[in-house]
Structures are given as structure tokens and as C-alpha cells.
Amino acid sequence: MEAEERIARAARRVVEARLSRRPLPRLSELADIEEGYRAQELANAELAQVLGPVRALKIGGTQEAMRAYIGSDEPVFGAVFASTLFGSGVRLPFSAFVRLGIETEIAVVLAQDVAPRPRPWTPGEAAEVVGEMCAAIEIVDDRYEDWRSAGAPTVVADNAFNAALVLGPRTAPPPFGELPALRAHLFVDGVPQGEATADALMGHPFAALAWLLGRCGRIGRHIPAGTVVSLGTIPPVYWPQGPVSVRIEVERLGEAELVLA
């Protein structure tokens, strides 16, 4: 099977599984993570006809333990569609997801277009393209037959577990040097369930953003101004077993809330 045919077949399987909520098996058609990103782009073009255009990007695997689980030597990224991007306080049905998890994140809003370029980005350069920041809740969904053996190409093709993103009120970025020490808290039904500092994001939140900008550049992707980028979970993911109320707080950035009914 030729590469383009293999990749297109994998993309169709991603679309069918996402829209039908059937578990996605390992996509053995994909030879490597680069083919995973090509399948992601094809799948997202079709998914956007149902879920709306891509409005945000998410980074996963910013911590080494998660990268080891998915078999990747670098973080991964995926897309968030317009119909799955929400403001704080949204109420969503718990039953709409296969096996959902809650991630406590920081999101940024890009103030300008970012064109692909060959050289890497530094955290300082990444800071210059950020207009606003906010606390964010990412809903991830374990929609795989076995995520531990799915492999990085499959996870990438399927937008790296993303199911939805909930954004708190936007604010101006705090000083660059203060960002790694910002403390993030997760509360479920009012009970603390995790906390950590933002240096969990590759040492600095803008180091995670710099990685994303460089990775998109390597595969020729343009990122338009206004795109939201969620930078990865700070405390570990929390897997609720049923309907819950979720609130996160990120120092200097505010909070975001979500009800899963």
C-alpha cells in the first residue's frame, strides 16, 4: 500500500471512530509520528465539517512519564474544534464521552499569525506572540482500545486525546520570570484533587509553546492569530467516575469551572 493511501485510510478510521464513539484501535497503517500528523490533518479537514473549524491547539506529553506511556520522545499536539471550545461555567453531559479525564492547564491566545520557519523557537520568542492567557480545563477522552499500546502515531492522528477545552476569563500575561512558579489547583466537587507549579510544562509554560511553534514549523503548518493554545496539564490528569463539578485555579490567571452532569 502506498504511503498516501495508508495515511488516508488511517485518517478515515480516526473520523469514523470519533463520530461514532467506537474505540479506536492502533493504526498500524502509520509508519511513524510524521505520518500521524499527516493523518491528523486529513482527519481534521473532515471532522471540521461536523465539529466546526479548528479554533485551538493542545499540547500533550509535556511530562516525560506521559511521553513514555505513548511511546514518543517528544510532546505531541492536536486540534480543538469550534463546537468543543467553551467558556467557564459550561454544563456538559458526562455520558457524551467514552472515558473522560480532567486536565488543569494554562492556555494562551496568539496575538499574531505564526508562519512556518526552519529554525526552532526560544521561550522568549514565543512570549512575544502571546496576547492573553487564562486558566483552562482540557477534557481528554480515552477513546482507544488500549491507549498504552496505541502508539504515538495513533494518538497524534486522533488529536492527542482531546475532546473539549474550557477557558476561563482572559488576562494579560504575568511577567515572564514569574510564570514557572505559578501554582495550579484542581478541585472536584469542592475537594482538592491536585496541585503543582507551571514549571511542569517543560520547565516554563513558554518553553511548551516554543516547542509547539517549532513543531508546526517543521511540518509546514501556519497558525493564525487568535488561535488558543493549551499548554499541557500541570497536576496529573484526574479521571472522574461519574458526574462532577470541576473548578481549577491558576495563580495570577484566575479560574475556570465545568459541570459534568
SULDA-V35796 format. One record per helix or strand of 3 or more residues. SS is the DSSP state (~ for helix, > for strand). FROM is the first residue (numbers start at 1). TO is the last residue. If there is no record, write none. Layout:
SS&FROM&TO / SS&FROM&TO
This chain:
~&3&20 / ~&33&51 / >&54&60 / ~&64&70 / >&76&81 / ~&82&84 / >&85&87 / >&90&92 / ~&94&96 / >&100&110 / ~&123&128 / >&130&141 / ~&147&150 / ~&152&157 / >&162&167 / ~&176&181 / >&183&188 / >&191&197 / ~&198&200 / ~&205&218 / >&228&233 / >&244&250 / >&254&260
